[in-house]
Amino acid sequence: MEALTRIAHVSARVAAELTPAELKANSAAQMAGLAYGLAAIGPGIGIGMIFGKAIEAMARQPESAGMVRTTMFLGVAFTEALALIGFVAFILLKFA
Amino acid sequence: MFSTQLAIQVVEKLVPAAGEGRGFSFPPINTILRWKDVVPGINKVVIIAILSALIGTVLFLVASMKDARKAPKGARNLAEIIVEFIEKNIIMETMGKSGMGWTPFLLTMFVFIYLCNLPGIIPFIQMPATARMGIPAFMALLVWVVFNATGIKHQGLFGYFKNVLFPPGVPKALYILVTPIELISTLVVRPFSLAVRLFANMLAGHLLLVIFALLSQSLIQAETMRVFLIPIGVLPFGLLIFLTAFEILVAFLQAYIFTVLTAVYIGGATHPEH
Protein backbone atom coordinates (compact mmCIF):
# COMPACT_ATOMS: atom_id res chain seq x y z
CA MET A 1 0.00 0.00 0.00
CA GLU A 2 2.79 2.34 0.98
CA ALA A 3 4.54 1.51 -2.26
CA LEU A 4 1.44 2.30 -4.29
CA THR A 5 1.06 5.71 -2.68
CA ARG A 6 4.73 6.42 -3.31
CA ILE A 7 4.31 5.46 -6.97
CA ALA A 8 1.18 7.65 -7.21
CA HIS A 9 3.11 10.54 -5.65
CA VAL A 10 5.97 10.10 -8.07
CA SER A 11 3.67 10.12 -11.09
CA ALA A 12 1.62 13.05 -9.70
CA ARG A 13 4.81 15.03 -9.19
CA VAL A 14 5.88 14.17 -12.73
CA ALA A 15 2.50 15.24 -14.15
CA ALA A 16 2.47 18.50 -12.19
CA GLU A 17 5.88 19.58 -13.39
CA LEU A 18 5.25 18.97 -17.09
CA THR A 19 4.73 21.83 -19.52
CA PRO A 20 1.71 21.73 -21.88
CA ALA A 21 3.96 20.67 -24.77
CA GLU A 22 5.29 17.76 -22.75
CA LEU A 23 1.77 16.76 -21.71
CA LYS A 24 0.76 16.77 -25.36
CA ALA A 25 3.76 14.65 -26.23
CA ASN A 26 2.81 12.26 -23.44
CA SER A 27 -0.72 11.79 -24.70
CA ALA A 28 0.59 11.36 -28.24
CA ALA A 29 2.90 8.65 -26.96
CA GLN A 30 0.01 6.89 -25.22
CA MET A 31 -2.11 7.08 -28.38
CA ALA A 32 0.85 5.76 -30.35
CA GLY A 33 1.03 2.71 -28.12
CA LEU A 34 -2.71 2.19 -28.50
CA ALA A 35 -2.50 2.56 -32.29
CA TYR A 36 0.25 -0.01 -32.60
CA GLY A 37 -1.52 -2.40 -30.23
CA LEU A 38 -4.72 -2.22 -32.29
CA ALA A 39 -2.79 -2.59 -35.55
CA ALA A 40 -1.10 -5.74 -34.27
CA ILE A 41 -4.28 -7.69 -33.39
CA GLY A 42 -5.40 -8.66 -36.88
CA PRO A 43 -1.99 -9.51 -38.36
CA GLY A 44 -1.19 -11.50 -35.20
CA ILE A 45 -4.21 -13.72 -35.70
CA GLY A 46 -3.58 -13.86 -39.44
CA ILE A 47 0.06 -14.91 -39.18
CA GLY A 48 -0.87 -17.56 -36.62
CA MET A 49 -3.44 -19.00 -39.02
CA ILE A 50 -1.03 -18.89 -41.97
CA PHE A 51 1.69 -20.77 -40.08
CA GLY A 52 -0.79 -23.26 -38.63
CA LYS A 53 -2.28 -24.08 -42.03
CA ALA A 54 1.18 -24.28 -43.62
CA ILE A 55 2.31 -26.76 -40.96
CA GLU A 56 -0.86 -28.79 -41.55
CA ALA A 57 -0.21 -28.82 -45.29
CA MET A 58 3.44 -29.79 -44.83
CA ALA A 59 2.54 -32.59 -42.44
CA ARG A 60 -0.05 -33.89 -44.89
CA GLN A 61 2.18 -33.70 -47.95
CA PRO A 62 5.85 -33.43 -46.97
CA GLU A 63 6.90 -33.56 -50.65
CA SER A 64 5.24 -30.18 -51.30
CA ALA A 65 6.98 -28.55 -48.32
CA GLY A 66 9.17 -26.27 -50.45
CA MET A 67 6.26 -24.78 -52.37
CA VAL A 68 4.18 -24.42 -49.22
CA ARG A 69 7.02 -22.65 -47.44
CA THR A 70 7.49 -20.08 -50.20
CA THR A 71 3.76 -19.40 -50.40
CA MET A 72 3.61 -19.23 -46.60
CA PHE A 73 6.29 -16.53 -46.51
CA LEU A 74 4.42 -14.61 -49.20
CA GLY A 75 1.27 -14.71 -47.11
CA VAL A 76 3.19 -13.71 -44.00
CA ALA A 77 4.77 -10.80 -45.87
CA PHE A 78 1.40 -9.47 -47.00
CA THR A 79 -0.21 -9.89 -43.59
CA GLU A 80 2.75 -8.47 -41.71
CA ALA A 81 2.67 -5.33 -43.86
CA LEU A 82 -0.46 -4.20 -41.99
CA ALA A 83 1.23 -4.48 -38.61
CA LEU A 84 4.27 -2.68 -39.97
CA ILE A 85 2.16 0.19 -41.26
CA GLY A 86 0.79 0.35 -37.70
CA PHE A 87 4.37 0.51 -36.47
CA VAL A 88 5.12 3.36 -38.86
CA ALA A 89 2.04 5.15 -37.53
CA PHE A 90 3.47 4.62 -34.04
CA ILE A 91 6.79 6.14 -35.06
CA LEU A 92 5.05 9.12 -36.67
CA LEU A 93 2.84 9.76 -33.62
CA LYS A 94 5.64 9.27 -31.12
CA PHE A 95 8.50 11.07 -32.78
CA ALA A 96 7.25 13.27 -35.62
CA MET B 1 9.83 -4.46 3.04
CA PHE B 2 12.72 -4.89 0.65
CA SER B 3 10.37 -5.71 -2.20
CA THR B 4 8.33 -2.52 -1.78
CA GLN B 5 11.46 -0.38 -1.62
CA LEU B 6 12.70 -2.23 -4.66
CA ALA B 7 9.50 -1.47 -6.55
CA ILE B 8 9.78 2.21 -5.67
CA GLN B 9 13.40 2.23 -6.72
CA VAL B 10 12.62 0.62 -10.05
CA VAL B 11 9.68 2.95 -10.69
CA GLU B 12 11.74 6.01 -9.85
CA LYS B 13 14.38 4.70 -12.18
CA LEU B 14 11.93 4.13 -15.01
CA VAL B 15 9.64 7.13 -14.62
CA PRO B 16 11.68 10.09 -15.78
CA ALA B 17 12.01 12.04 -12.53
CA ALA B 18 11.29 15.60 -13.61
CA GLY B 19 13.87 18.11 -12.41
CA GLU B 20 16.18 15.54 -10.93
CA GLY B 21 18.01 14.81 -14.14
CA ARG B 22 18.43 11.09 -13.53
CA GLY B 23 16.41 8.01 -14.40
CA PHE B 24 15.67 6.21 -17.58
CA SER B 25 14.54 8.17 -20.59
CA PHE B 26 14.54 7.24 -24.23
CA PRO B 27 16.74 9.52 -26.34
CA PRO B 28 15.15 11.46 -29.22
CA ILE B 29 15.00 9.37 -32.35
CA ASN B 30 17.38 11.57 -34.27
CA THR B 31 20.28 10.68 -31.99
CA ILE B 32 19.70 7.01 -32.79
CA LEU B 33 19.12 7.22 -36.52
CA ARG B 34 20.68 10.40 -37.82
CA TRP B 35 24.44 10.30 -38.17
CA LYS B 36 26.80 13.17 -38.64
CA ASP B 37 28.41 13.56 -42.03
CA VAL B 38 31.96 12.25 -42.14
CA VAL B 39 32.52 13.90 -45.50
CA PRO B 40 29.73 16.20 -46.76
CA GLY B 41 26.98 13.90 -48.04
CA ILE B 42 28.53 10.73 -46.65
CA ASN B 43 27.51 9.44 -43.23
CA LYS B 44 27.59 6.08 -41.50
CA VAL B 45 24.59 4.68 -43.37
CA VAL B 46 26.09 5.59 -46.74
CA ILE B 47 29.40 4.02 -45.76
CA ILE B 48 27.64 0.81 -44.72
CA ALA B 49 25.69 0.69 -47.98
CA ILE B 50 28.81 1.27 -50.09
CA LEU B 51 30.74 -1.32 -48.08
CA SER B 52 28.02 -3.93 -48.47
CA ALA B 53 27.89 -3.35 -52.22
CA LEU B 54 31.69 -3.69 -52.35
CA ILE B 55 31.79 -6.81 -50.17
CA GLY B 56 29.18 -8.55 -52.30
CA THR B 57 30.95 -7.61 -55.53
CA VAL B 58 34.35 -8.71 -54.25
CA LEU B 59 32.97 -12.01 -52.93
CA PHE B 60 31.49 -12.96 -56.30
CA LEU B 61 34.50 -11.66 -58.28
CA VAL B 62 36.87 -13.75 -56.16
CA ALA B 63 34.56 -16.74 -56.51
CA SER B 64 34.41 -16.37 -60.30
CA MET B 65 38.21 -16.37 -60.55
CA LYS B 66 38.55 -19.74 -58.82
CA ASP B 67 39.01 -22.85 -60.95
CA ALA B 68 35.53 -24.15 -61.78
CA ARG B 69 36.72 -27.71 -62.47
CA LYS B 70 37.93 -28.40 -58.94
CA ALA B 71 35.63 -29.10 -56.03
CA PRO B 72 34.45 -25.68 -54.74
CA LYS B 73 35.74 -24.44 -51.41
CA GLY B 74 36.08 -21.11 -49.62
CA ALA B 75 34.61 -18.10 -51.41
CA ARG B 76 33.45 -20.12 -54.42
CA ASN B 77 31.64 -22.59 -52.18
CA LEU B 78 29.80 -19.76 -50.43
CA ALA B 79 28.93 -18.08 -53.73
CA GLU B 80 27.64 -21.34 -55.17
CA ILE B 81 25.48 -21.93 -52.11
CA ILE B 82 23.93 -18.46 -52.49
CA VAL B 83 23.35 -18.84 -56.25
CA GLU B 84 21.84 -22.28 -55.71
CA PHE B 85 19.60 -20.90 -52.98
CA ILE B 86 18.35 -18.13 -55.28
CA GLU B 87 17.76 -20.53 -58.17
CA LYS B 88 16.18 -23.40 -56.25
CA ASN B 89 14.29 -21.66 -53.45
CA ILE B 90 13.29 -18.38 -55.06
CA ILE B 91 13.14 -18.64 -58.85
CA MET B 92 11.99 -22.25 -59.24
CA GLU B 93 9.29 -21.81 -56.59
CA THR B 94 7.88 -18.59 -58.03
CA MET B 95 8.73 -18.20 -61.74
CA GLY B 96 9.67 -21.70 -62.86
CA LYS B 97 12.45 -22.62 -65.25
CA SER B 98 11.80 -19.72 -67.64
CA GLY B 99 12.77 -17.21 -64.94
CA MET B 100 16.40 -18.38 -64.67
CA GLY B 101 17.52 -15.34 -66.65
CA TRP B 102 16.60 -13.22 -63.65
CA THR B 103 19.20 -14.90 -61.40
CA PRO B 104 21.81 -12.08 -61.60
CA PHE B 105 19.27 -9.37 -60.77
CA LEU B 106 17.70 -11.25 -57.87
CA LEU B 107 21.09 -12.43 -56.60
CA THR B 108 22.44 -8.88 -56.52
CA MET B 109 19.31 -7.66 -54.79
CA PHE B 110 19.37 -10.44 -52.18
CA VAL B 111 23.07 -10.10 -51.36
CA PHE B 112 22.94 -6.31 -51.19
CA ILE B 113 19.89 -6.19 -48.91
CA TYR B 114 21.24 -8.95 -46.68
CA LEU B 115 24.60 -7.23 -46.31
CA CYS B 116 22.83 -3.93 -45.62
CA ASN B 117 20.68 -5.56 -42.93
CA LEU B 118 23.49 -7.41 -41.23
CA PRO B 119 25.41 -4.42 -39.70
CA GLY B 120 22.39 -4.01 -37.40
CA ILE B 121 23.80 -6.77 -35.17
CA ILE B 122 27.54 -6.39 -35.71
CA PRO B 123 29.00 -4.93 -32.49
CA PHE B 124 30.34 -1.34 -32.69
CA ILE B 125 28.61 -0.78 -36.04
CA GLN B 126 25.04 -1.69 -35.07
CA MET B 127 23.13 0.23 -37.67
CA PRO B 128 21.26 -1.51 -40.46
CA ALA B 129 21.58 0.64 -43.59
CA THR B 130 18.00 -0.35 -44.47
CA ALA B 131 16.66 1.23 -41.27
CA ARG B 132 16.64 4.54 -43.14
CA MET B 133 13.97 4.92 -45.80
CA GLY B 134 16.38 5.79 -48.64
CA ILE B 135 17.66 2.38 -49.65
CA PRO B 136 14.35 0.46 -49.32
CA ALA B 137 12.47 3.20 -51.19
CA PHE B 138 14.96 3.21 -54.02
CA MET B 139 15.01 -0.60 -54.25
CA ALA B 140 11.20 -0.70 -54.31
CA LEU B 141 11.12 1.93 -57.06
CA LEU B 142 13.64 -0.12 -59.03
CA VAL B 143 11.49 -3.23 -58.64
CA TRP B 144 8.41 -1.25 -59.69
CA VAL B 145 10.11 -0.05 -62.87
CA VAL B 146 11.50 -3.52 -63.61
CA PHE B 147 8.26 -5.47 -63.24
CA ASN B 148 6.20 -2.94 -65.16
CA ALA B 149 8.78 -2.81 -67.95
CA THR B 150 8.86 -6.62 -68.08
CA GLY B 151 5.09 -6.77 -68.32
CA ILE B 152 4.99 -4.19 -71.10
CA LYS B 153 7.81 -5.96 -72.93
CA HIS B 154 6.16 -9.39 -72.78
CA GLN B 155 2.50 -8.47 -73.24
CA GLY B 156 2.61 -5.11 -74.94
CA LEU B 157 1.47 -1.88 -73.34
CA PHE B 158 -2.21 -2.50 -74.01
CA GLY B 159 -2.14 -6.21 -73.16
CA TYR B 160 -0.28 -5.64 -69.89
CA PHE B 161 -2.63 -2.99 -68.56
CA LYS B 162 -5.62 -4.97 -69.79
CA ASN B 163 -4.44 -7.99 -67.80
CA VAL B 164 -3.65 -5.89 -64.73
CA LEU B 165 -6.79 -3.76 -64.70
CA PHE B 166 -9.30 -6.26 -66.10
CA PRO B 167 -8.17 -9.66 -64.78
CA PRO B 168 -9.77 -12.39 -66.91
CA GLY B 169 -12.31 -14.71 -65.32
CA VAL B 170 -14.08 -11.99 -63.34
CA PRO B 171 -17.78 -11.32 -64.04
CA LYS B 172 -18.23 -8.16 -66.13
CA ALA B 173 -20.28 -6.32 -63.51
CA LEU B 174 -17.54 -6.73 -60.90
CA TYR B 175 -15.05 -4.71 -62.93
CA ILE B 176 -16.44 -1.51 -61.38
CA LEU B 177 -15.11 -2.81 -58.07
CA VAL B 178 -12.10 -4.82 -59.21
CA THR B 179 -10.46 -2.32 -61.57
CA PRO B 180 -9.82 0.50 -59.04
CA ILE B 181 -8.62 -2.02 -56.46
CA GLU B 182 -6.23 -3.64 -58.95
CA LEU B 183 -5.01 -0.27 -60.15
CA ILE B 184 -4.14 0.88 -56.64
CA SER B 185 -2.81 -2.45 -55.40
CA THR B 186 -0.54 -3.05 -58.39
CA LEU B 187 0.78 0.40 -59.10
CA VAL B 188 0.75 2.08 -55.67
CA VAL B 189 0.54 -0.44 -52.83
CA ARG B 190 3.12 -2.89 -54.24
CA PRO B 191 6.18 -0.60 -54.18
CA PHE B 192 4.95 1.16 -51.03
CA SER B 193 4.50 -2.06 -49.06
CA LEU B 194 7.81 -3.47 -50.35
CA ALA B 195 9.69 -0.43 -49.11
CA VAL B 196 7.79 -0.06 -45.83
CA ARG B 197 8.09 -3.76 -45.00
CA LEU B 198 11.86 -3.77 -45.25
CA PHE B 199 12.31 -0.37 -43.62
CA ALA B 200 9.90 -0.90 -40.72
CA ASN B 201 11.21 -4.38 -39.93
CA MET B 202 14.78 -3.19 -39.70
CA LEU B 203 13.87 -0.01 -37.83
CA ALA B 204 11.76 -1.97 -35.32
CA GLY B 205 14.62 -4.38 -34.73
CA HIS B 206 17.08 -1.55 -34.31
CA LEU B 207 14.83 0.29 -31.83
CA LEU B 208 14.28 -2.93 -29.84
CA LEU B 209 18.02 -3.43 -29.52
CA VAL B 210 18.50 0.22 -28.51
CA ILE B 211 15.76 0.02 -25.86
CA PHE B 212 17.10 -3.12 -24.25
CA ALA B 213 20.70 -1.93 -24.39
CA LEU B 214 19.75 1.36 -22.69
CA LEU B 215 17.62 -0.44 -20.11
CA SER B 216 20.35 -2.88 -19.14
CA GLN B 217 22.93 -0.11 -19.09
CA SER B 218 20.87 2.15 -16.82
CA LEU B 219 20.09 -0.74 -14.45
CA ILE B 220 23.62 -2.14 -14.30
CA GLN B 221 25.19 1.30 -13.83
CA ALA B 222 22.63 2.35 -11.22
CA GLU B 223 23.98 4.67 -8.53
CA THR B 224 21.72 3.53 -5.69
CA MET B 225 20.42 0.14 -4.59
CA ARG B 226 23.11 -1.58 -6.64
CA VAL B 227 22.64 -4.92 -4.88
CA PHE B 228 19.12 -5.18 -6.25
CA LEU B 229 19.27 -3.31 -9.51
CA ILE B 230 22.28 -5.07 -10.99
CA PRO B 231 20.69 -8.57 -10.82
CA ILE B 232 17.55 -7.08 -12.39
CA GLY B 233 19.70 -5.57 -15.12
CA VAL B 234 20.80 -9.06 -16.13
CA LEU B 235 17.27 -9.77 -17.42
CA PRO B 236 17.15 -7.11 -20.17
CA PHE B 237 20.74 -7.98 -21.00
CA GLY B 238 19.79 -11.61 -21.58
CA LEU B 239 16.87 -10.51 -23.72
CA LEU B 240 19.24 -8.22 -25.62
CA ILE B 241 21.42 -11.20 -26.55
CA PHE B 242 18.35 -13.21 -27.54
CA LEU B 243 17.03 -10.33 -29.69
CA THR B 244 20.40 -9.97 -31.37
CA ALA B 245 20.19 -13.61 -32.42
CA PHE B 246 16.61 -12.99 -33.54
CA GLU B 247 17.75 -10.04 -35.64
CA ILE B 248 20.09 -12.33 -37.63
CA LEU B 249 16.99 -14.31 -38.60
CA VAL B 250 15.04 -11.12 -39.41
CA ALA B 251 17.87 -9.75 -41.55
CA PHE B 252 17.89 -12.93 -43.62
CA LEU B 253 14.11 -13.22 -43.75
CA GLN B 254 13.58 -9.66 -44.94
CA ALA B 255 16.16 -10.02 -47.72
CA TYR B 256 14.50 -13.32 -48.69
CA ILE B 257 10.97 -11.89 -48.66
CA PHE B 258 12.00 -8.82 -50.66
CA THR B 259 13.59 -11.06 -53.29
CA VAL B 260 10.69 -13.53 -53.38
CA LEU B 261 8.17 -10.72 -53.82
CA THR B 262 10.27 -9.23 -56.61
CA ALA B 263 10.35 -12.63 -58.28
CA VAL B 264 6.58 -13.02 -57.85
CA TYR B 265 5.89 -9.59 -59.35
CA ILE B 266 8.20 -10.19 -62.29
CA GLY B 267 6.81 -13.68 -62.81
CA GLY B 268 3.26 -12.35 -62.75
CA ALA B 269 4.13 -9.68 -65.30
CA THR B 270 5.86 -12.20 -67.59
CA HIS B 271 3.15 -14.84 -67.62
CA PRO B 272 -0.35 -13.42 -67.21
CA GLU B 273 -3.08 -15.61 -65.79
CA HIS B 274 -5.35 -16.97 -68.49
Interface residues (C-beta under 8 A of the other chain):
Chain A: E2 A3 R6 I7 V10 S11 R13 V14 E17 L18 G66 M67 T70 F73 L74 V76 A77 F78 E80 A81 L84 I85 F87 V88 I91 K94 F95
Chain B: T4 Q5 A7 I8 V11 E12 V15 P16 A17 A18 G19 P28 I29 N89 I90 E93 T94 S193 V196 R197 A200 N201 L203 A204 L253 Y256 I257 V260 L261 V264
